[in-house]
Amino acid sequence: MISSQKLTDELIEPYFTAWSILQGRIRDSHHSRDGRSEAPMREGIWLFQQLLGHCEGLAAPLNVGERLAWIEQQPSKFAAFRQLDELFTEMKKAISSKRIQSKRSGE
């Protein structure tokens, strides 16, 4: 059995729960234009990197390295927030797809 056990809800869902909280803070900051989005964005970037490391290549969005590097260069921009949010969404889809593949192959 490959490391698909790492993709269980118990191990993966805390990342997405934490992102949901950060996402609200970042969105509110951009909406109010208070300029306080960079610190929670850096926290979100770190969280995504931890999730990516946890999945160890089992699941990852396309061009994740380039996209993450772009986000890291301009974390206070709204476009970077949208891109990070999209990475989390794509990661969730990739994990779901990997779970389905594992079930079909009998793992």
N, CA, C and O atoms as a GROMACS GRO file, in nm:
protein
  428
    1MET      N    1   0.084  -0.117   0.000
    1MET     CA    2   0.000   0.000   0.000
    1MET      C    3   0.089   0.124   0.000
    1MET      O    4   0.173   0.142   0.088
    2ILE      N    5   0.070   0.210  -0.100
    2ILE     CA    6   0.150   0.332  -0.103
    2ILE      C    7   0.100   0.428   0.004
    2ILE      O    8   0.008   0.395   0.079
    3SER      N    9   0.157   0.542   0.010
    3SER     CA   10   0.126   0.636   0.118
    3SER      C   11  -0.008   0.705   0.103
    3SER      O   12  -0.025   0.817   0.150
    4SER      N   13  -0.104   0.639   0.039
    4SER     CA   14  -0.236   0.700   0.027
    4SER      C   15  -0.303   0.712   0.163
    4SER      O   16  -0.402   0.784   0.177
    5GLN      N   17  -0.250   0.643   0.263
    5GLN     CA   18  -0.300   0.658   0.399
    5GLN      C   19  -0.278   0.801   0.447
    5GLN      O   20  -0.348   0.848   0.537
    6LYS      N   21  -0.182   0.870   0.388
    6LYS     CA   22  -0.156   1.009   0.424
    6LYS      C   23  -0.267   1.101   0.374
    6LYS      O   24  -0.272   1.217   0.414
    7LEU      N   25  -0.353   1.051   0.289
    7LEU     CA   26  -0.458   1.133   0.230
    7LEU      C   27  -0.593   1.114   0.300
    7LEU      O   28  -0.697   1.146   0.242
    8THR      N   29  -0.593   1.063   0.420
    8THR     CA   30  -0.718   1.044   0.492
    8THR      C   31  -0.772   1.179   0.540
    8THR      O   32  -0.696   1.275   0.557
    9ASP      N   33  -0.903   1.185   0.560
    9ASP     CA   34  -0.966   1.308   0.607
    9ASP      C   35  -0.904   1.358   0.737
    9ASP      O   36  -0.884   1.478   0.755
   10GLU      N   37  -0.875   1.267   0.827
   10GLU     CA   38  -0.822   1.305   0.958
   10GLU      C   39  -0.688   1.378   0.946
   10GLU      O   40  -0.658   1.467   1.025
   11LEU      N   41  -0.608   1.340   0.848
   11LEU     CA   42  -0.476   1.401   0.831
   11LEU      C   43  -0.478   1.524   0.740
   11LEU      O   44  -0.395   1.614   0.756
   12ILE      N   45  -0.570   1.527   0.647
   12ILE     CA   46  -0.572   1.633   0.546
   12ILE      C   47  -0.663   1.750   0.584
   12ILE      O   48  -0.629   1.866   0.560
   13GLU      N   49  -0.777   1.720   0.640
   13GLU     CA   50  -0.878   1.824   0.665
   13GLU      C   51  -0.828   1.940   0.753
   13GLU      O   52  -0.870   2.053   0.730
   14PRO      N   53  -0.742   1.918   0.852
   14PRO     CA   54  -0.694   2.032   0.932
   14PRO      C   55  -0.625   2.141   0.848
   14PRO      O   56  -0.633   2.259   0.882
   15TYR      N   57  -0.558   2.102   0.742
   15TYR     CA   58  -0.495   2.201   0.654
   15TYR      C   59  -0.601   2.290   0.590
   15TYR      O   60  -0.586   2.413   0.585
   16PHE      N   61  -0.707   2.228   0.540
   16PHE     CA   62  -0.812   2.303   0.473
   16PHE      C   63  -0.895   2.386   0.571
   16PHE      O   64  -0.944   2.493   0.536
   17THR      N   65  -0.911   2.336   0.691
   17THR     CA   66  -0.982   2.412   0.794
   17THR      C   67  -0.902   2.538   0.830
   17THR      O   68  -0.957   2.647   0.840
   18ALA      N   69  -0.772   2.520   0.849
   18ALA     CA   70  -0.686   2.634   0.881
   18ALA      C   71  -0.686   2.735   0.766
   18ALA      O   72  -0.688   2.855   0.790
   19TRP      N   73  -0.683   2.686   0.642
   19TRP     CA   74  -0.686   2.776   0.527
   19TRP      C   75  -0.818   2.854   0.522
   19TRP      O   76  -0.820   2.972   0.489
   20SER      N   77  -0.926   2.788   0.554
   20SER     CA   78  -1.056   2.855   0.553
   20SER      C   79  -1.057   2.974   0.648
   20SER      O   80  -1.111   3.080   0.615
   21ILE      N   81  -0.997   2.958   0.763
   21ILE     CA   82  -0.989   3.068   0.861
   21ILE      C   83  -0.900   3.180   0.808
   21ILE      O   84  -0.937   3.298   0.812
   22LEU      N   85  -0.782   3.143   0.757
   22LEU     CA   86  -0.690   3.244   0.701
   22LEU      C   87  -0.752   3.313   0.581
   22LEU      O   88  -0.738   3.435   0.564
   23GLN      N   89  -0.819   3.238   0.498
   23GLN     CA   90  -0.881   3.291   0.378
   23GLN      C   91  -0.977   3.405   0.414
   23GLN      O   92  -0.978   3.509   0.348
   24GLY      N   93  -1.057   3.385   0.516
   24GLY     CA   94  -1.150   3.489   0.560
   24GLY      C   95  -1.077   3.614   0.608
   24GLY      O   96  -1.117   3.726   0.575
   25ARG      N   97  -0.971   3.594   0.684
   25ARG     CA   98  -0.892   3.709   0.733
   25ARG      C   99  -0.829   3.786   0.617
   25ARG      O  100  -0.830   3.909   0.616
   26ILE      N  101  -0.775   3.713   0.521
   26ILE     CA  102  -0.708   3.778   0.407
   26ILE      C  103  -0.810   3.850   0.321
   26ILE      O  104  -0.788   3.964   0.280
   27ARG      N  105  -0.921   3.785   0.294
   27ARG     CA  106  -1.026   3.846   0.212
   27ARG      C  107  -1.077   3.974   0.279
   27ARG      O  108  -1.095   4.077   0.213
   28ASP      N  109  -1.100   3.968   0.411
   28ASP     CA  110  -1.147   4.087   0.483
   28ASP      C  111  -1.044   4.199   0.476
   28ASP      O  112  -1.080   4.316   0.461
   29SER      N  113  -0.918   4.164   0.488
   29SER     CA  114  -0.812   4.264   0.482
   29SER      C  115  -0.808   4.332   0.345
   29SER      O  116  -0.794   4.454   0.336
   30HIS      N  117  -0.821   4.254   0.240
   30HIS     CA  118  -0.821   4.313   0.105
   30HIS      C  119  -0.947   4.398   0.085
   30HIS      O  120  -0.941   4.505   0.024
   31HIS      N  121  -1.058   4.350   0.137
   31HIS     CA  122  -1.183   4.423   0.121
   31HIS      C  123  -1.176   4.559   0.193
   31HIS      O  124  -1.223   4.659   0.139
   32SER      N  125  -1.120   4.561   0.312
   32SER     CA  126  -1.110   4.686   0.388
   32SER      C  127  -0.989   4.770   0.347
   32SER      O  128  -0.976   4.885   0.388
   33ARG      N  129  -0.902   4.713   0.267
   33ARG     CA  130  -0.780   4.781   0.221
   33ARG      C  131  -0.695   4.833   0.337
   33ARG      O  132  -0.642   4.944   0.334
   34ASP      N  133  -0.685   4.750   0.440
   34ASP     CA  134  -0.609   4.792   0.557
   34ASP      C  135  -0.460   4.760   0.548
   34ASP      O  136  -0.383   4.798   0.636
   35GLY      N  137  -0.420   4.690   0.442
   35GLY     CA  138  -0.278   4.661   0.423
   35GLY      C  139  -0.221   4.555   0.516
   35GLY      O  140  -0.100   4.544   0.531
   36ARG      N  141  -0.308   4.478   0.577
   36ARG     CA  142  -0.260   4.376   0.672
   36ARG      C  143  -0.272   4.234   0.617
   36ARG      O  144  -0.284   4.138   0.693
   37SER      N  145  -0.267   4.220   0.488
   37SER     CA  146  -0.285   4.087   0.429
   37SER      C  147  -0.156   4.007   0.419
   37SER      O  148  -0.160   3.885   0.406
   38GLU      N  149  -0.041   4.074   0.424
   38GLU     CA  150   0.085   4.003   0.401
   38GLU      C  151   0.115   3.896   0.505
   38GLU      O  152   0.153   3.784   0.469
   39ALA      N  153   0.099   3.926   0.633
   39ALA     CA  154   0.130   3.827   0.737
   39ALA      C  155   0.041   3.703   0.728
   39ALA      O  156   0.094   3.591   0.732
   40PRO      N  157  -0.092   3.717   0.715
   40PRO     CA  158  -0.172   3.596   0.699
   40PRO      C  159  -0.146   3.524   0.567
   40PRO      O  160  -0.161   3.402   0.558
   41MET      N  161  -0.106   3.599   0.463
   41MET     CA  162  -0.071   3.534   0.336
   41MET      C  163   0.054   3.449   0.354
   41MET      O  164   0.060   3.336   0.304
   42ARG      N  165   0.152   3.502   0.424
   42ARG     CA  166   0.274   3.423   0.447
   42ARG      C  167   0.241   3.298   0.528
   42ARG      O  168   0.299   3.192   0.505
   43GLU      N  169   0.150   3.311   0.622
   43GLU     CA  170   0.104   3.195   0.699
   43GLU      C  171   0.034   3.094   0.607
   43GLU      O  172   0.052   2.973   0.620
   44GLY      N  173  -0.047   3.145   0.514
   44GLY     CA  174  -0.115   3.059   0.418
   44GLY      C  175  -0.018   2.988   0.324
   44GLY      O  176  -0.036   2.871   0.292
   45ILE      N  177   0.084   3.060   0.282
   45ILE     CA  178   0.188   3.000   0.196
   45ILE      C  179   0.257   2.887   0.271
   45ILE      O  180   0.277   2.778   0.217
   46TRP      N  181   0.293   2.914   0.396
   46TRP     CA  182   0.357   2.810   0.480
   46TRP      C  183   0.264   2.690   0.495
   46TRP      O  184   0.309   2.575   0.485
   47LEU      N  185   0.136   2.716   0.519
   47LEU     CA  186   0.039   2.609   0.536
   47LEU      C  187   0.029   2.524   0.410
   47LEU      O  188   0.024   2.401   0.416
   48PHE      N  189   0.025   2.590   0.294
   48PHE     CA  190   0.018   2.516   0.168
   48PHE      C  191   0.145   2.433   0.148
   48PHE      O  192   0.137   2.318   0.104
   49GLN      N  193   0.259   2.489   0.180
   49GLN     CA  194   0.384   2.413   0.167
   49GLN      C  195   0.384   2.291   0.258
   49GLN      O  196   0.433   2.185   0.220
   50GLN      N  197   0.328   2.305   0.378
   50GLN     CA  198   0.319   2.191   0.470
   50GLN      C  199   0.227   2.084   0.412
   50GLN      O  200   0.259   1.965   0.418
   51LEU      N  201   0.115   2.125   0.356
   51LEU     CA  202   0.022   2.031   0.292
   51LEU      C  203   0.089   1.961   0.176
   51LEU      O  204   0.077   1.839   0.162
   52LEU      N  205   0.158   2.036   0.095
   52LEU     CA  206   0.228   1.980  -0.020
   52LEU      C  207   0.333   1.878   0.026
   52LEU      O  208   0.346   1.771  -0.033
   53GLY      N  209   0.406   1.912   0.130
   53GLY     CA  210   0.506   1.821   0.185
   53GLY      C  211   0.442   1.696   0.242
   53GLY      O  212   0.496   1.586   0.228
   54HIS      N  213   0.329   1.712   0.307
   54HIS     CA  214   0.258   1.598   0.364
   54HIS      C  215   0.214   1.500   0.255
   54HIS      O  216   0.219   1.379   0.275
   55CYS      N  217   0.173   1.554   0.143
   55CYS     CA  218   0.124   1.468   0.034
   55CYS      C  219   0.237   1.403  -0.046
   55CYS      O  220   0.213   1.312  -0.125
   56GLU      N  221   0.358   1.450  -0.028
   56GLU     CA  222   0.479   1.390  -0.088
   56GLU      C  223   0.462   1.346  -0.232
   56GLU      O  224   0.495   1.233  -0.267
   57GLY      N  225   0.412   1.433  -0.315
   57GLY     CA  226   0.401   1.400  -0.457
   57GLY      C  227   0.284   1.311  -0.491
   57GLY      O  228   0.266   1.276  -0.608
   58LEU      N  229   0.204   1.273  -0.395
   58LEU     CA  230   0.086   1.191  -0.425
   58LEU      C  231  -0.019   1.273  -0.497
   58LEU      O  232  -0.093   1.222  -0.581
   59ALA      N  233  -0.026   1.399  -0.463
   59ALA     CA  234  -0.123   1.489  -0.525
   59ALA      C  235  -0.066   1.630  -0.524
   59ALA      O  236  -0.013   1.676  -0.423
   60ALA      N  237  -0.077   1.698  -0.639
   60ALA     CA  238  -0.031   1.836  -0.647
   60ALA      C  239  -0.092   1.904  -0.769
   60ALA      O  240  -0.112   1.840  -0.872
   61PRO      N  241  -0.123   2.031  -0.759
   61PRO     CA  242  -0.174   2.107  -0.873
   61PRO      C  243  -0.067   2.122  -0.981
   61PRO      O  244   0.053   2.109  -0.953
   62LEU      N  245  -0.110   2.150  -1.101
   62LEU     CA  246  -0.016   2.173  -1.211
   62LEU      C  247   0.065   2.300  -1.186
   62LEU      O  248   0.014   2.397  -1.132
   63ASN      N  249   0.190   2.298  -1.227
   63ASN     CA  250   0.280   2.413  -1.216
   63ASN      C  251   0.287   2.471  -1.076
   63ASN      O  252   0.303   2.592  -1.059
   64VAL      N  253   0.275   2.387  -0.976
   64VAL     CA  254   0.269   2.435  -0.838
   64VAL      C  255   0.394   2.512  -0.798
   64VAL      O  256   0.384   2.611  -0.725
   65GLY      N  257   0.509   2.471  -0.843
   65GLY     CA  258   0.633   2.539  -0.806
   65GLY      C  259   0.639   2.682  -0.857
   65GLY      O  260   0.670   2.775  -0.782
   66GLU      N  261   0.608   2.700  -0.984
   66GLU     CA  262   0.611   2.833  -1.044
   66GLU      C  263   0.504   2.923  -0.982
   66GLU      O  264   0.529   3.040  -0.954
   67ARG      N  265   0.387   2.867  -0.962
   67ARG     CA  266   0.277   2.945  -0.906
   67ARG      C  267   0.307   2.988  -0.762
   67ARG      O  268   0.281   3.102  -0.724
   68LEU      N  269   0.360   2.897  -0.685
   68LEU     CA  270   0.392   2.927  -0.547
   68LEU      C  271   0.504   3.031  -0.539
   68LEU      O  272   0.501   3.120  -0.453
   69ALA      N  273   0.602   3.021  -0.627
   69ALA     CA  274   0.711   3.120  -0.630
   69ALA      C  275   0.656   3.259  -0.662
   69ALA      O  276   0.698   3.358  -0.602
   70TRP      N  277   0.563   3.266  -0.756
   70TRP     CA  278   0.501   3.393  -0.792
   70TRP      C  279   0.426   3.453  -0.672
   70TRP      O  280   0.435   3.572  -0.646
   71ILE      N  281   0.352   3.368  -0.602
   71ILE     CA  282   0.276   3.413  -0.483
   71ILE      C  283   0.372   3.465  -0.377
   71ILE      O  284   0.347   3.568  -0.316
   72GLU      N  285   0.482   3.394  -0.356
   72GLU     CA  286   0.580   3.433  -0.253
   72GLU      C  287   0.644   3.568  -0.283
   72GLU      O  288   0.684   3.640  -0.191
   73GLN      N  289   0.654   3.604  -0.411
   73GLN     CA  290   0.717   3.730  -0.449
   73GLN      C  291   0.628   3.851  -0.424
   73GLN      O  292   0.677   3.962  -0.409
   74GLN      N  293   0.496   3.829  -0.418
   74GLN     CA  294   0.405   3.942  -0.399
   74GLN      C  295   0.285   3.904  -0.312
   74GLN      O  296   0.171   3.910  -0.357
   75PRO      N  297   0.311   3.865  -0.188
   75PRO     CA  298   0.204   3.813  -0.102
   75PRO      C  299   0.097   3.915  -0.064
   75PRO      O  300  -0.012   3.876  -0.023
   76SER      N  301   0.125   4.043  -0.075
   76SER     CA  302   0.025   4.142  -0.035
   76SER      C  303  -0.074   4.176  -0.146
   76SER      O  304  -0.169   4.251  -0.123
   77LYS      N  305  -0.053   4.122  -0.264
   77LYS     CA  306  -0.143   4.153  -0.377
   77LYS      C  307  -0.264   4.060  -0.376
   77LYS      O  308  -0.255   3.943  -0.340
   78PHE      N  309  -0.377   4.114  -0.415
   78PHE     CA  310  -0.500   4.037  -0.420
   78PHE      C  311  -0.487   3.920  -0.518
   78PHE      O  312  -0.539   3.811  -0.493
   79ALA      N  313  -0.419   3.942  -0.629
   79ALA     CA  314  -0.401   3.836  -0.728
   79ALA      C  315  -0.326   3.716  -0.669
   79ALA      O  316  -0.354   3.602  -0.702
   80ALA      N  317  -0.231   3.744  -0.581
   80ALA     CA  318  -0.157   3.636  -0.515
   80ALA      C  319  -0.249   3.558  -0.421
   80ALA      O  320  -0.242   3.436  -0.412
   81PHE      N  321  -0.335   3.630  -0.352
   81PHE     CA  322  -0.434   3.564  -0.266
   81PHE      C  323  -0.525   3.473  -0.348
   81PHE      O  324  -0.550   3.359  -0.309
   82ARG      N  325  -0.574   3.523  -0.460
   82ARG     CA  326  -0.662   3.442  -0.545
   82ARG      C  327  -0.588   3.318  -0.595
   82ARG      O  328  -0.646   3.209  -0.602
   83GLN      N  329  -0.462   3.334  -0.630
   83GLN     CA  330  -0.383   3.221  -0.679
   83GLN      C  331  -0.361   3.117  -0.569
   83GLN      O  332  -0.370   2.997  -0.594
   84LEU      N  333  -0.333   3.163  -0.448
   84LEU     CA  334  -0.314   3.070  -0.336
   84LEU      C  335  -0.444   2.998  -0.305
   84LEU      O  336  -0.445   2.877  -0.279
   85ASP      N  337  -0.553   3.071  -0.308
   85ASP     CA  338  -0.684   3.010  -0.286
   85ASP      C  339  -0.712   2.903  -0.393
   85ASP      O  340  -0.766   2.796  -0.363
   86GLU      N  341  -0.675   2.933  -0.515
   86GLU     CA  342  -0.694   2.838  -0.625
   86GLU      C  343  -0.605   2.714  -0.605
   86GLU      O  344  -0.648   2.603  -0.634
   87LEU      N  345  -0.484   2.733  -0.555
   87LEU     CA  346  -0.396   2.619  -0.528
   87LEU      C  347  -0.458   2.526  -0.422
   87LEU      O  348  -0.454   2.404  -0.437
   88PHE      N  349  -0.515   2.584  -0.318
   88PHE     CA  350  -0.582   2.501  -0.217
   88PHE      C  351  -0.700   2.426  -0.277
   88PHE      O  352  -0.720   2.308  -0.248
   89THR      N  353  -0.778   2.493  -0.362
   89THR     CA  354  -0.893   2.428  -0.427
   89THR      C  355  -0.846   2.314  -0.516
   89THR      O  356  -0.902   2.205  -0.512
   90GLU      N  357  -0.744   2.339  -0.596
   90GLU     CA  358  -0.693   2.236  -0.686
   90GLU      C  359  -0.630   2.120  -0.608
   90GLU      O  360  -0.640   2.005  -0.649
   91MET      N  361  -0.567   2.152  -0.496
   91MET     CA  362  -0.507   2.047  -0.414
   91MET      C  363  -0.616   1.956  -0.358
   91MET      O  364  -0.600   1.834  -0.355
   92LYS      N  365  -0.725   2.016  -0.314
   92LYS     CA  366  -0.836   1.936  -0.260
   92LYS      C  367  -0.890   1.843  -0.368
   92LYS      O  368  -0.921   1.727  -0.340
   93LYS      N  369  -0.903   1.893  -0.490
   93LYS     CA  370  -0.951   1.810  -0.601
   93LYS      C  371  -0.851   1.699  -0.634
   93LYS      O  372  -0.891   1.586  -0.661
   94ALA      N  373  -0.723   1.731  -0.633
   94ALA     CA  374  -0.620   1.631  -0.663
   94ALA      C  375  -0.619   1.521  -0.557
   94ALA      O  376  -0.602   1.403  -0.589
   95ILE      N  377  -0.638   1.559  -0.432
   95ILE     CA  378  -0.642   1.460  -0.323
   95ILE      C  379  -0.764   1.370  -0.339
   95ILE      O  380  -0.755   1.248  -0.323
   96SER      N  381  -0.878   1.429  -0.371
   96SER     CA  382  -1.000   1.351  -0.393
   96SER      C  383  -0.983   1.253  -0.508
   96SER      O  384  -1.024   1.137  -0.500
   97SER      N  385  -0.922   1.299  -0.614
   97SER     CA  386  -0.897   1.214  -0.730
   97SER      C  387  -0.805   1.098  -0.693
   97SER      O  388  -0.828   0.984  -0.734
   98LYS      N  389  -0.701   1.128  -0.616
   98LYS     CA  390  -0.606   1.024  -0.575
   98LYS      C  391  -0.675   0.921  -0.485
   98LYS      O  392  -0.646   0.801  -0.494
   99ARG      N  393  -0.764   0.968  -0.398
   99ARG     CA  394  -0.840   0.875  -0.312
   99ARG      C  395  -0.925   0.781  -0.397
   99ARG      O  396  -0.929   0.661  -0.370
  100ILE      N  397  -0.991   0.833  -0.497
  100ILE     CA  398  -1.075   0.751  -0.585
  100ILE      C  399  -0.988   0.649  -0.658
  100ILE      O  400  -1.025   0.532  -0.668
  101GLN      N  401  -0.875   0.692  -0.709
  101GLN     CA  402  -0.784   0.600  -0.778
  101GLN      C  403  -0.737   0.489  -0.686
  101GLN      O  404  -0.726   0.374  -0.726
  102SER      N  405  -0.707   0.526  -0.561
  102SER     CA  406  -0.662   0.426  -0.463
  102SER      C  407  -0.770   0.324  -0.434
  102SER      O  408  -0.743   0.204  -0.424
  103LYS      N  409  -0.893   0.371  -0.420
  103LYS     CA  410  -1.004   0.279  -0.394
  103LYS      C  411  -1.027   0.184  -0.511
  103LYS      O  412  -1.054   0.065  -0.491
  104ARG      N  413  -1.016   0.237  -0.631
  104ARG     CA  414  -1.036   0.154  -0.750
  104ARG      C  415  -0.928   0.048  -0.766
  104ARG      O  416  -0.954  -0.062  -0.814
  105SER      N  417  -0.806   0.083  -0.725
  105SER     CA  418  -0.697  -0.013  -0.738
  105SER      C  419  -0.689  -0.108  -0.618
  105SER      O  420  -0.603  -0.196  -0.613
  106GLY      N  421  -0.781  -0.089  -0.521
  106GLY     CA  422  -0.789  -0.182  -0.409
  106GLY      C  423  -0.692  -0.157  -0.297
  106GLY      O  424  -0.666  -0.246  -0.216
  107GLU      N  425  -0.638  -0.035  -0.290
  107GLU     CA  426  -0.544  -0.004  -0.182
  107GLU      C  427  -0.615   0.019  -0.053
  107GLU      O  428  -0.552   0.046   0.049
   0.00000   0.00000   0.00000
